[in-house]
């Protein structure tokens, strides 16, 4: 799954922590998704009432006490990184991603959607939502890394003798082999080496999950198909937690990093 929210969180936090300038952060985000407009859905009491370009939006948010971006990667039954209320949670779960924005005295949620106009314009539209003030309950980096390792071992054991690895292994290896040369690193400047390592591993395993899913159940009996599906769900959950933890692991002014 190619995340729209992750670059905004990574480069937004790098900007807030002083590791990159505003223009560099905006350029990095928009190289990945095209022009970003925030506030295309009016919401009372939030600072946007129309489509505002990303650079202008960040300046406006900084004036409102912007201090952190947090990544949310929820699914139905697992609202990872969300805090409520219902409207925000439902929109983010349907999109399978979102961003929490910490302002002075309040928290805002933003949920992305593709912004396509005509045949050539491709960008990102961010809908703002009121968010509850509580911080999200997400794992620390060390915990997420350990969970990812243990889940990999468990999944490998579960799939041994069950999965027809040969059915999709060439595509997996081809995609993984091309990953480094074709895509930018998941994180931005200022993140510790451990966070970069965990984010890169999670990125690769997310691709494995995506490539494996179309083959689920092929040539298997019901028990084998169920075991395979359950293993991939566990791996997906561990990957999402690793991504969220890695994107939080940067030292922001007035904040402790989420693991080292």
Backbone as numpy.savetxt, mean C-alpha at the origin, in Angstrom:
# Nx Ny Nz CAx CAy CAz Cx Cy Cz
-0.59 -6.72 -7.15 -1.43 -5.52 -7.15 -0.55 -4.28 -7.15
-0.66 -3.46 -8.17 0.09 -2.21 -8.25 -0.61 -1.16 -7.39
0.05 -0.76 -6.32 -0.57 0.15 -5.37 -0.44 1.60 -5.80
-1.55 2.33 -5.72 -1.54 3.76 -5.97 -1.17 4.53 -4.71
-1.60 4.02 -3.56 -1.40 4.73 -2.30 0.04 4.68 -1.81
0.75 3.59 -2.09 2.08 3.41 -1.53 3.07 4.51 -1.91
3.16 4.92 -3.19 4.11 5.99 -3.51 3.80 7.31 -2.79
2.52 7.64 -2.64 2.18 8.87 -1.92 2.63 8.79 -0.47
2.43 7.65 0.16 2.86 7.49 1.55 4.38 7.55 1.66
5.07 6.80 0.81 6.53 6.74 0.90 7.18 8.10 0.63
6.80 8.73 -0.46 7.43 9.99 -0.84 6.88 11.15 -0.02
5.63 11.06 0.41 5.10 12.08 1.30 5.83 12.08 2.63
6.10 10.90 3.18 6.85 10.82 4.43 8.31 11.24 4.24
8.89 10.91 3.09 10.27 11.35 2.82 10.34 12.87 2.77
9.32 13.49 2.21 9.27 14.96 2.19 9.09 15.52 3.60
8.16 14.95 4.37 7.92 15.44 5.72 9.14 15.29 6.61
9.94 14.26 6.38 11.12 14.03 7.21 12.34 14.79 6.70
12.19 15.55 5.62 13.27 16.39 5.13 14.27 15.70 4.23
13.97 14.49 3.76 14.92 13.78 2.91 14.80 14.14 1.44
13.67 14.67 1.02 13.48 15.13 -0.36 12.70 16.43 -0.33
12.81 17.18 -1.40 12.03 18.40 -1.53 10.62 18.11 -2.02
9.76 19.11 -1.92 8.37 18.93 -2.33 8.27 18.58 -3.81
9.00 19.27 -4.66 8.91 19.00 -6.10 9.38 17.59 -6.43
10.46 17.14 -5.77 10.95 15.78 -6.02 9.92 14.74 -5.58
9.26 14.98 -4.43 8.25 14.05 -3.94 7.08 13.96 -4.90
6.59 15.11 -5.34 5.45 15.12 -6.26 5.82 14.45 -7.58
7.01 14.77 -8.10 7.44 14.14 -9.36 7.52 12.63 -9.23
8.04 12.14 -8.10 8.17 10.69 -7.91 6.80 10.03 -7.86
5.85 10.64 -7.17 4.51 10.07 -7.08 3.84 10.05 -8.45
3.96 11.13 -9.17 3.23 11.24 -10.44 3.91 10.50 -11.58
5.19 10.17 -11.44 5.83 9.29 -12.42 5.19 7.90 -12.39
4.68 7.51 -11.24 4.11 6.17 -11.09 2.65 6.10 -11.49
1.89 7.18 -11.26 0.45 7.09 -11.50 -0.14 8.16 -12.37
0.69 9.10 -12.84 0.16 10.22 -13.60 -0.27 11.34 -12.68
-0.87 12.39 -13.22 -1.29 13.53 -12.39 -2.24 13.09 -11.28
-2.03 13.64 -10.08 -2.87 13.33 -8.92 -3.71 14.55 -8.58
-5.01 14.33 -8.45 -5.92 15.39 -8.02 -6.60 14.95 -6.73
-6.60 15.82 -5.74 -7.17 15.50 -4.43 -8.41 16.34 -4.20
-9.44 15.69 -3.68 -10.65 16.42 -3.34 -11.68 16.45 -4.43
-11.71 15.43 -5.27 -12.69 15.43 -6.35 -14.09 15.08 -5.86
-14.20 14.62 -4.61 -15.50 14.38 -3.99 -15.64 15.32 -2.80
-16.54 16.30 -2.85 -16.65 17.25 -1.73 -17.06 16.57 -0.43
-16.40 16.91 0.64 -16.74 16.41 1.97 -16.71 17.59 2.94
-17.77 17.75 3.68 -17.85 18.87 4.61 -16.74 18.79 5.65
-16.21 19.95 6.03 -15.21 20.08 7.09 -13.83 19.59 6.69
-13.63 19.19 5.44 -12.30 18.83 4.98 -11.80 19.91 4.03
-10.47 20.02 3.88 -9.93 21.19 3.20 -10.05 21.21 1.69
-10.71 20.24 1.07 -10.81 20.20 -0.38 -12.25 20.12 -0.84
-12.59 20.92 -1.80 -13.95 20.86 -2.34 -13.96 20.72 -3.85
-12.79 20.57 -4.46 -12.70 20.34 -5.90 -11.35 19.72 -6.17
-11.11 19.31 -7.41 -9.85 18.68 -7.75 -8.68 19.63 -7.57
-7.80 19.34 -6.63 -6.64 20.17 -6.34 -5.38 19.39 -6.73
-4.49 19.95 -7.54 -3.25 19.25 -7.90 -2.47 18.86 -6.65
-1.74 17.77 -6.75 -1.05 17.21 -5.60 -0.13 18.21 -4.92
0.64 18.94 -5.68 1.59 19.87 -5.06 0.86 20.91 -4.23
-0.18 21.51 -4.79 -0.95 22.51 -4.05 -1.63 21.89 -2.83
-2.11 20.65 -3.00 -2.79 19.98 -1.88 -1.83 19.74 -0.72
-0.60 19.32 -1.03 0.37 19.07 0.03 0.73 20.35 0.77
0.88 21.43 0.05 1.16 22.72 0.69 0.01 23.11 1.60
-1.22 22.91 1.12 -2.39 23.26 1.92 -2.47 22.38 3.17
-2.19 21.09 3.01 -2.21 20.20 4.15 -1.11 20.53 5.15
0.04 20.93 4.67 1.13 21.29 5.58 0.72 22.46 6.46
-0.05 23.37 5.88 -0.56 24.49 6.67 -1.58 24.08 7.70
-2.15 22.88 7.55 -3.11 22.36 8.52 -2.46 21.40 9.51
-1.15 21.41 9.56 -0.44 20.59 10.54 -0.13 19.18 10.07
-0.03 18.97 8.76 0.29 17.64 8.23 1.57 17.11 8.88
1.50 15.87 9.43 2.67 15.32 10.11 2.99 13.89 9.71
2.09 13.18 9.04 2.39 11.79 8.67 1.39 11.29 7.64
1.87 10.38 6.79 1.03 9.59 5.89 1.12 8.14 6.34
0.00 7.44 6.35 -0.02 6.04 6.74 -0.75 5.23 5.67
-0.19 4.08 5.33 -0.74 3.22 4.29 -1.79 2.28 4.87
-2.90 2.14 4.17 -3.95 1.17 4.52 -4.11 0.19 3.36
-4.12 -1.10 3.69 -4.30 -2.14 2.67 -5.35 -3.14 3.15
-6.59 -2.71 3.20 -7.65 -3.57 3.76 -8.25 -4.51 2.73
-8.88 -5.55 3.25 -9.75 -6.41 2.46 -10.99 -6.68 3.30
-12.00 -7.29 2.70 -13.20 -7.63 3.45 -12.83 -8.58 4.58
-13.20 -8.24 5.79 -12.87 -9.05 6.94 -11.53 -8.73 7.56
-10.75 -7.86 6.94 -9.43 -7.50 7.46 -9.15 -6.03 7.14
-9.69 -5.10 7.95 -9.55 -3.67 7.67 -8.18 -3.12 8.07
-7.14 -3.70 7.53 -5.76 -3.35 7.90 -5.45 -1.88 7.64
-5.09 -1.18 8.71 -4.69 0.22 8.58 -5.83 1.21 8.62
-7.06 0.76 8.83 -8.20 1.66 8.86 -8.62 1.97 10.30
-9.34 3.08 10.46 -9.76 3.50 11.79 -11.24 3.85 11.85
-11.94 3.86 10.72 -13.32 4.31 10.69 -13.37 5.78 10.31
-14.58 6.29 10.08 -15.89 5.64 10.23 -16.23 4.72 9.04
-17.50 4.29 9.01 -17.94 3.31 8.04 -17.71 3.76 6.60
-17.97 5.03 6.30 -17.87 5.51 4.92 -16.44 5.36 4.40
-15.47 5.76 5.23 -14.07 5.62 4.84 -13.69 4.15 4.70
-14.05 3.35 5.68 -13.68 1.94 5.64 -14.24 1.24 4.41
-15.51 1.50 4.09 -16.12 0.82 2.96 -15.44 1.22 1.65
-15.17 2.52 1.49 -14.52 2.97 0.25 -13.13 2.39 0.12
-12.36 2.36 1.21 -11.00 1.84 1.15 -10.98 0.33 0.92
-11.91 -0.38 1.53 -11.98 -1.83 1.34 -12.34 -2.15 -0.11
-13.26 -1.40 -0.68 -13.61 -1.64 -2.08 -12.43 -1.35 -3.00
-11.64 -0.32 -2.67 -10.46 0.00 -3.47 -9.26 -0.87 -3.12
-9.32 -1.55 -1.97 -8.25 -2.37 -1.42 -7.01 -1.57 -1.05
-7.18 -0.28 -0.85 -6.07 0.56 -0.43 -6.59 1.94 -0.04
-5.74 2.68 0.65 -6.08 4.04 1.05 -4.93 4.64 1.84
-5.08 5.91 2.20 -4.06 6.64 2.93 -4.73 7.37 4.09
-4.13 7.28 5.27 -4.53 8.11 6.39 -3.56 9.28 6.48
-4.11 10.47 6.63 -3.32 11.69 6.68 -3.51 12.33 8.05
-2.41 12.44 8.80 -2.48 13.02 10.14 -2.29 14.52 10.07
-3.32 15.25 10.50 -3.27 16.71 10.56 -3.28 17.13 12.03
-3.15 18.41 12.28 -3.20 18.91 13.65 -4.63 18.81 14.16
-4.85 17.93 15.13 -6.16 17.83 15.73 -7.18 17.02 14.98
-6.83 16.46 13.84 -7.76 15.60 13.11 -7.02 14.68 12.16
-7.71 13.67 11.70 -7.15 12.73 10.75 -8.08 12.63 9.55
-7.49 12.51 8.38 -8.25 12.46 7.15 -7.89 11.18 6.41
-8.86 10.58 5.76 -8.60 9.43 4.90 -8.73 9.83 3.44
-7.94 9.21 2.59 -8.03 9.45 1.15 -8.01 8.11 0.43
-8.92 7.96 -0.52 -9.05 6.71 -1.27 -8.88 7.02 -2.76
-7.98 6.30 -3.43 -7.72 6.60 -4.83 -8.63 5.85 -5.79
-8.77 6.42 -6.97 -9.44 5.74 -8.07 -8.81 6.23 -9.36
-8.86 5.43 -10.43 -8.28 5.87 -11.70 -9.01 7.09 -12.24
-8.24 8.01 -12.80 -8.80 9.22 -13.41 -8.43 9.21 -14.89
-9.39 8.80 -15.72 -9.12 8.68 -17.15 -10.04 9.63 -17.91
-9.44 10.41 -18.77 -10.21 11.37 -19.57 -9.76 11.24 -21.02
-10.65 10.81 -21.85 -10.29 10.63 -23.25 -9.37 9.43 -23.42
-8.57 9.44 -24.47 -7.75 8.29 -24.81 -6.34 8.37 -24.27
-5.90 9.55 -23.81 -4.49 9.69 -23.43 -4.27 10.09 -21.98
-5.23 10.76 -21.35 -5.01 11.23 -19.98 -5.27 10.10 -18.99
-4.26 9.80 -18.19 -4.39 8.80 -17.13 -3.79 9.38 -15.86
-4.58 9.45 -14.82 -4.10 9.97 -13.55 -4.79 9.29 -12.39
-4.72 9.95 -11.23 -5.31 9.42 -10.01 -6.19 10.48 -9.38
-7.38 10.08 -9.00 -8.31 10.96 -8.29 -8.42 10.46 -6.85
-8.23 11.36 -5.90 -8.30 11.00 -4.48 -9.55 11.58 -3.86
-10.38 10.71 -3.29 -11.58 11.16 -2.58 -11.26 11.27 -1.09
-11.45 12.45 -0.49 -11.17 12.61 0.94 -12.36 12.18 1.80
-12.05 11.66 2.97 -13.07 11.22 3.91 -12.67 11.66 5.32
-13.65 11.95 6.11 -13.40 12.18 7.52 -12.92 10.88 8.15
-11.91 10.91 9.00 -11.40 9.71 9.65 -11.46 9.88 11.16
-11.70 8.79 11.86 -11.66 8.83 13.31 -10.24 9.14 13.78
-10.09 9.75 14.96 -8.76 10.23 15.38 -7.81 9.16 15.88
-8.26 7.97 16.19 -7.38 6.95 16.76 -6.32 6.51 15.74
-5.11 6.24 16.20 -4.09 5.70 15.29 -4.45 4.29 14.85
-4.09 3.90 13.64 -4.41 2.54 13.18 -3.60 1.50 13.92
-4.17 0.32 14.10 -3.47 -0.79 14.74 -2.77 -1.60 13.65
-1.48 -1.38 13.53 -0.69 -2.07 12.50 0.56 -2.65 13.15
1.13 -3.69 12.56 2.31 -4.31 13.15 3.56 -3.45 12.99
4.51 -3.64 13.90 5.82 -3.04 13.73 6.60 -3.75 12.65
7.68 -3.15 12.22 8.45 -3.70 11.11 9.04 -5.07 11.46
9.64 -5.21 12.64 10.25 -6.48 13.02 9.20 -7.59 13.08
8.06 -7.28 13.66 6.98 -8.27 13.75 6.49 -8.67 12.37
6.29 -7.69 11.49 5.80 -7.98 10.14 6.80 -8.80 9.35
8.09 -8.51 9.51 9.11 -9.27 8.80 9.14 -10.72 9.27
9.06 -10.92 10.59 9.06 -12.27 11.13 7.82 -13.04 10.69
6.67 -12.39 10.70 5.44 -13.04 10.26 5.53 -13.45 8.80
6.13 -12.60 7.99 6.27 -12.90 6.57 7.16 -14.13 6.37
8.26 -14.21 7.12 9.16 -15.37 7.00 8.45 -16.66 7.42
7.77 -16.61 8.57 7.09 -17.81 9.07 5.95 -18.23 8.15
5.26 -17.26 7.59 4.16 -17.58 6.68 4.69 -18.22 5.41
5.82 -17.74 4.92 6.43 -18.35 3.73 6.75 -19.82 3.98
7.31 -20.11 5.14 7.63 -21.50 5.47 6.37 -22.34 5.52
5.35 -21.82 6.20 4.08 -22.55 6.32 3.44 -22.79 4.96
3.43 -21.76 4.13 2.81 -21.87 2.80 3.56 -22.87 1.94
4.88 -22.83 2.01 5.68 -23.77 1.21 5.38 -25.21 1.62
5.24 -25.44 2.91 4.92 -26.80 3.38 3.52 -27.22 2.94
2.59 -26.27 3.00 1.21 -26.59 2.62 1.11 -26.94 1.15
1.85 -26.19 0.33 1.73 -26.38 -1.12 2.58 -27.53 -1.63
3.50 -28.03 -0.82 4.36 -29.12 -1.26 3.50 -30.36 -1.57
3.58 -30.81 -2.79 2.81 -31.97 -3.19 1.37 -31.67 -3.55
0.96 -30.40 -3.40 -0.42 -30.03 -3.72 -0.47 -29.17 -4.96
0.42 -28.20 -5.02 0.37 -27.20 -6.08 1.12 -27.67 -7.33
0.55 -27.39 -8.48 1.23 -27.64 -9.73 2.10 -26.43 -10.04
3.25 -26.37 -9.36 4.12 -25.21 -9.50 4.51 -24.98 -10.96
4.71 -26.05 -11.69 5.16 -25.91 -13.07 4.17 -25.16 -13.93
2.92 -25.12 -13.51 1.89 -24.47 -14.33 2.10 -22.97 -14.44
2.69 -22.37 -13.40 2.88 -20.92 -13.48 4.28 -20.48 -13.10
5.17 -21.40 -12.72 6.51 -21.02 -12.28 7.28 -20.22 -13.33
7.25 -20.58 -14.63 8.00 -19.76 -15.59 7.57 -18.31 -15.59
6.26 -18.07 -15.51 5.78 -16.69 -15.47 6.20 -15.98 -14.22
6.17 -16.69 -13.08 6.61 -16.09 -11.82 8.07 -15.67 -11.91
8.92 -16.60 -12.34 10.35 -16.30 -12.39 10.65 -15.19 -13.38
9.93 -15.17 -14.50 10.15 -14.11 -15.48 9.78 -12.76 -14.90
8.62 -12.70 -14.23 8.18 -11.44 -13.63 9.14 -10.99 -12.53
9.54 -11.91 -11.67 10.44 -11.56 -10.58 11.81 -11.16 -11.10
12.26 -11.82 -12.12 13.56 -11.47 -12.68 13.58 -10.10 -13.30
12.44 -9.67 -13.84 12.36 -8.36 -14.48 12.02 -7.25 -13.51
11.63 -7.58 -12.28 11.09 -6.60 -11.36 12.05 -5.46 -11.10
13.32 -5.81 -10.80 14.25 -4.76 -10.43 14.54 -3.80 -11.56
14.60 -4.29 -12.79 14.93 -3.42 -13.89 13.75 -2.64 -14.43
12.55 -3.04 -14.09 11.38 -2.45 -14.72 10.64 -1.48 -13.80
10.78 -1.64 -12.49 10.00 -0.85 -11.56 10.90 -0.15 -10.55
10.45 1.00 -10.07 11.20 1.73 -9.07 11.11 1.01 -7.73
12.10 1.21 -6.85 12.02 0.62 -5.51 10.74 1.07 -4.80
10.18 0.22 -3.94 8.90 0.55 -3.30 8.97 1.78 -2.40
10.12 1.99 -1.73 10.22 3.08 -0.77 11.03 4.24 -1.31
11.08 5.32 -0.53 11.77 6.54 -0.92 13.00 6.75 -0.06
13.68 7.86 -0.29 14.85 8.22 0.50 14.44 8.43 1.96
15.34 8.05 2.86 15.10 8.28 4.28 14.61 7.08 5.05
14.16 6.05 4.36 13.74 4.83 5.04 14.96 3.99 5.38
14.94 3.31 6.54 16.10 2.48 6.93 16.24 1.27 6.02
17.45 0.68 5.98 17.69 -0.47 5.09 16.72 -1.62 5.33
16.39 -1.88 6.59 15.49 -3.00 6.88 14.13 -2.77 6.23
13.63 -1.55 6.28 12.35 -1.24 5.66 12.41 -1.45 4.15
13.50 -1.01 3.52 13.67 -1.24 2.08 13.66 -2.73 1.77
14.35 -3.51 2.59 14.44 -4.95 2.36 13.07 -5.61 2.48
12.34 -5.27 3.53 11.02 -5.87 3.74 10.06 -5.44 2.64
10.09 -4.17 2.26 9.20 -3.69 1.22 9.47 -4.37 -0.11
10.75 -4.56 -0.44 11.10 -5.21 -1.70 10.66 -6.67 -1.70
10.85 -7.37 -0.58 10.41 -8.76 -0.51 8.89 -8.86 -0.62
8.20 -7.96 0.08 6.73 -7.97 0.01 6.25 -7.69 -1.40
6.94 -6.80 -2.10 6.57 -6.47 -3.48 6.68 -7.71 -4.37
7.74 -8.44 -4.21 7.95 -9.64 -5.02 6.92 -10.71 -4.69
6.64 -10.90 -3.40 5.68 -11.93 -3.01 4.25 -11.54 -3.39
3.95 -10.26 -3.40 2.63 -9.83 -3.88 2.45 -10.21 -5.34
3.53 -10.12 -6.09 3.47 -10.52 -7.49 3.27 -12.03 -7.62
3.91 -12.80 -6.74 3.73 -14.25 -6.75 2.26 -14.60 -6.48
1.67 -13.95 -5.47 0.26 -14.20 -5.15 -0.61 -13.88 -6.35
-0.35 -12.75 -6.98 -1.17 -12.34 -8.12 -1.06 -13.33 -9.28
0.16 -13.79 -9.55 0.35 -14.73 -10.65 -0.18 -16.12 -10.32
-0.16 -16.47 -9.04 -0.61 -17.80 -8.64 -2.12 -17.93 -8.64
-2.82 -16.85 -8.35 -4.27 -16.93 -8.18 -5.02 -17.48 -9.39
-4.67 -17.09 -10.63 -5.43 -17.64 -11.76 -5.34 -19.15 -11.88
-4.27 -19.75 -11.33 -4.11 -21.20 -11.44 -4.76 -21.94 -10.30
-5.36 -21.22 -9.34 -5.91 -21.87 -8.15 -6.94 -22.93 -8.53
-6.75 -24.12 -7.99 -7.73 -25.17 -8.17 -7.56 -26.00 -9.43
-6.67 -25.60 -10.32 -6.54 -26.32 -11.58 -5.90 -27.69 -11.35
-6.58 -28.74 -11.77 -6.04 -30.08 -11.66 -6.00 -30.62 -10.24
-6.77 -30.05 -9.32 -6.74 -30.48 -7.93 -8.12 -30.95 -7.50
-8.12 -31.79 -6.46 -9.41 -32.14 -5.88 -9.84 -31.02 -4.94
-11.03 -31.15 -4.36 -11.57 -30.07 -3.53 -10.70 -29.76 -2.33
-10.15 -30.80 -1.70 -9.31 -30.59 -0.52 -8.03 -29.85 -0.88
-7.40 -30.25 -1.97 -6.18 -29.60 -2.40 -6.42 -28.14 -2.79
-7.53 -27.91 -3.52 -7.85 -26.55 -3.94 -8.10 -25.66 -2.73
-8.79 -26.18 -1.72 -9.06 -25.40 -0.52 -7.78 -25.10 0.23
-6.88 -26.08 0.33 -5.60 -25.87 1.02 -4.77 -24.82 0.30
-4.76 -24.87 -1.02 -3.99 -23.90 -1.81 -4.56 -22.50 -1.64
-5.89 -22.39 -1.72 -6.52 -21.09 -1.58 -6.26 -20.48 -0.20
-6.34 -21.31 0.83 -6.09 -20.83 2.19 -4.64 -20.38 2.34
-3.71 -21.12 1.75 -2.29 -20.75 1.84 -2.03 -19.41 1.16
-2.64 -19.19 0.00 -2.45 -17.92 -0.69 -3.08 -16.76 0.07
-4.20 -17.00 0.74 -4.81 -15.95 1.56 -3.89 -15.57 2.72
-3.28 -16.57 3.35 -2.35 -16.28 4.44 -1.14 -15.50 3.95
-0.62 -15.88 2.80 0.53 -15.17 2.26 0.16 -13.74 1.89
-1.02 -13.56 1.30 -1.47 -12.21 0.96 -1.59 -11.34 2.22
-2.14 -11.89 3.30 -2.28 -11.13 4.54 -0.92 -10.73 5.10
0.04 -11.66 5.06 1.38 -11.34 5.56 2.07 -10.30 4.69
1.86 -10.39 3.39 2.44 -9.41 2.47 1.87 -8.02 2.72
0.56 -7.94 2.89 -0.05 -6.63 3.15 0.47 -6.03 4.45
0.62 -6.83 5.48 1.15 -6.32 6.75 2.60 -5.87 6.61
3.37 -6.60 5.85 4.76 -6.20 5.64 4.84 -4.88 4.88
3.99 -4.71 3.89 3.99 -3.45 3.14 3.60 -2.27 4.02
2.56 -2.45 4.82 2.10 -1.37 5.70 3.18 -1.02 6.72
3.79 -2.03 7.32 4.83 -1.79 8.32 6.05 -1.11 7.71
6.45 -1.55 6.53 7.62 -0.94 5.89 7.38 0.53 5.57
6.19 0.86 5.10 5.90 2.25 4.75 5.77 3.15 5.97
5.56 2.56 7.15 5.48 3.35 8.38 6.83 3.52 9.05
7.86 2.81 8.58 9.14 2.74 9.30 10.09 3.85 8.89
9.66 5.08 9.08 10.52 6.23 8.82 10.37 7.19 9.98
11.47 7.79 10.40 11.44 8.70 11.54 10.95 10.08 11.08
9.73 10.43 11.49 9.16 11.73 11.16 9.34 12.67 12.35
9.34 13.97 12.12 9.46 14.90 13.24 8.37 14.64 14.28
8.79 14.39 15.52 7.84 14.15 16.59 7.27 12.75 16.62
7.76 11.85 15.73 7.26 10.48 15.69 8.43 9.53 15.81
8.22 8.42 16.48 9.20 7.33 16.49 8.95 6.46 15.28
10.01 5.95 14.62 9.81 5.06 13.47 9.17 3.77 13.92
8.43 3.16 12.99 7.73 1.91 13.28 8.66 0.73 13.05
9.67 0.59 13.90 10.62 -0.52 13.77 11.81 -0.14 12.95
12.91 -0.83 13.21 14.14 -0.60 12.48 14.70 -1.90 11.95
